[in-house]
Amino acid sequence: MNVTHENSDALNALLTVKVEKNDYEQNVEKALKDIRKNAVIKGFRPGKAPAGMINRMYGKSTLVEEVNKLISENLSGYITEQKLDILGEPIPSEKQQPIDFDEQDDFEFLFDLAFAPEFEIKLSKRDKVPYYNIMVSDEMRQSYIENIVGRYGSYEDAEEADGESLLKATLTELNADESPKEDGISVEEGMVSVALVADEEEKEKCIGTKVGDVMVIDVTKAFPNETDRAALLKVSKEDLDEIGPLFQATVAQVQKYLKAEVNQELFDNIYGEGVVKSEEEFKEKVDEDIKQNLKGNSEQKLHIDLREKLVKKFNLELPKEFLIRWLTTINEGKFTREQVEKDYPNFEDDLRWQLIRDKIAVEQEFKVEEQELMHVAKGHLMHQMMQYGMGQLPDEFIDKYAKELVEKPEERRKMAEQVIEGKVMEWIKETIKLDEKEIDSEEFRKMVNPEAK
């Protein structure tokens, strides 16, 4: 077998694979013998069908399969051996002549190749990118404080329920005619948060109730979410299908939620005893927290701007026609060539950035350590758990599932790319000049999302 390539230009090449009969003959014979051993053909004992019959039935398909195996193996080996820095994968050339597997013994296959462009990473302090420090507004500060006093508030007994109250009640399952259900369930100290009642009619029943009041509530309407309803009735979600929607609720306690007061007790609860000693210091701490939260938005904007600047600065030439053909080939049945061409500009910029990022990573010898992957995996898991309202989880739980995530090849690849991208971004930030600018939050929002109202 002979594999060669000839450059058409700096970015494209034609790769030729010549396959002769002695390259595949033994493999085909062996494969046909294996087929014969296992073949079950009517009129013959298993494995005893005539070799000629097996050859007629499976000879051509086996030949094609073995030749394709040889091509695949030798293509990969040649690209590695020649240290060819290619984009995508080789694709059958449009110059390929028809192959007749019935008549030919020797074959010639042509493939198109595309090379990654050669370029140098040259960055200095003369390269500037804006970094936007978002200013803390009075509205932000007030909203943040309102959130704090809400989170650190507490329930106190009240005479009458309002829309934010918590009701402790005995719940008794009823029939459709509101009579007590025989063998129905009864829940002592069921906790009904009026604010979480989804149905307005059911919520109105709760508002204004006092200790001792009795009402009928439809728990399916009030709590359509099965998790919430199961928690209220103290059963598993699997048992809900056997439970009727109507319940008699006898109110045993009404509690009203009171927001925390902005005082020394609140400061000590949040920051530790004596760390913050005045309302002025409290506001300063709040501003620091808000700035830290806003930093994520600033960093995200910087990330976008850095990518755009470097993609524009290096302006890498890419083999457009090859890449469109390659994308169309690997997405056959999913996207047409027209659809690929429409989305190609976005793909092209992503590829340019990937080439720039990977070159920086190689030149700076950035590596991915196992503990870095674990850190990313834990971050993903904790973020996911917080979305499900499970903020505080044991460390051993997080460690266990983080390790499982890291061991999944595709997830590991994505996390490794995230680690490398972070290191590349930090290197770029240290190498170029960040032109810091203060910006109003509303102005920043409009800049990031100009179409938003």
C-alpha positions, 0 to 999 in steps of 0.5 A: 500500500502506498500513501502520498499527498500533494499540496494544492496550495498552502491550505489544501492537498490531495492525498492518494492511497494506492491499494494492491491485491497483495495488501488485502488478499490475506485479510479477505481470505481470513474474513471469508473463512470466518464467515463460512465457519459461522454461516447458517445456510439452508441445506448445509450443516452449520459451517459446511457451506461450500467456499465458492457459495460463501465467496459468491454471497459475501465476497464483494462486501467482504472485499469492500469492508477489508479495503476500507479498513486498510484505508482508514488505518493507513490514513491515520498512520500517514497523517500522524507519521507525516505530522500533518496539522489538518482541519477536520478529516480527509473526505473523498475527493471530487476527482475520484474515479469510479471504482469497480470492485468486481473487475479491479484488483488494484485500487486508487483512492483520492482524498481531499485534505485541509491544513490548519493555517500557520501563524505566530502569536504576537501580543503586547501591551500595545493591544488594548481591550476595554474592561468594564467595571459596572458601577453599583447604583442606589437601586441595586444596593436597595434591592440587595438589602431587601433580599438580605432582610428577606432571607434573614427574616423569621416567622412569628405567630399572627392572628390572621393569614395574609399572602405571605403567611405560613399555615400549620394545619391538620389535613384530612382526605375527603371524597368528591362530595367533601365527606371524610374518605374512609381509609383516607390519609391524615396529615398532622402539622401540614405546612401550607405556604400561602405564597406558594399556592399556585391557584388564585382561588385556593390562595384566597381560601387561605388568606384571612384564616385564623386558628381554628378555621376549617376549609376545604382545599384542592391540593392538586390545584394549590400545588400542581408540582408533584414534589411540593404536593408530596412534601405537603402530604408527607408521601412519596410522589409515586403514592400521589395517584392513589390520593384524592385532590380534596382535603379538609384543612383545620388551621392550628397555627398562623405565622406571618413572615417578618423581614429582619431589621437592619441592625447589629444583630443582622450584621453579626449574623451575616458577617460575624460578630463585630465585623460590621459595626454600623449601617454605613459599614454594612452598605460598604460590605453590600457594595463589595458583594454586589461588585463581586457579583457584577464582576462575572458580567464584566468577565463574560463581556471581556471574554467575548471582546478578547475573542473578537479582537484576536480573531480579527487581529490574526484574521486566519485564512481558512479553507472555506470550500473544504470545510463546507464540504466536510461539515456537509459530509459529517452532518449528512441527513441532518443539514443540507449544504445550504444550511451549512453555508448559512451557519458557516460564518459562526463556525469559521469564527469559532474555529479561528478562536479554537486555533488561536487558543490551542496555539497559545496553550501549546506555546505556554505549555499549559497542562490540565491537572486532575484536581483542576478537572475535579474543581470544575466538576464540583462547580458544575454539580453544585450549580446544578444542585442549587437550581434544584434547591439543594444548596448544602450537600455533604462533601463526600456526596459532591466528591463521589459524583464529581469523580463519576463526571470526570471519568466520562470521556465526553464530559472530561473533554469538555471540562479540560477545554474549559480549564485550558480556555481559562488559562489562555484567557488569564495569559492574554489578560496579563499580556495585553492592556486592559483599558478599564472603564466605569459604566452604569449598569443600564448602559452596560445592559444595553451594550451587551443586549442592545435589542432588549427593552 
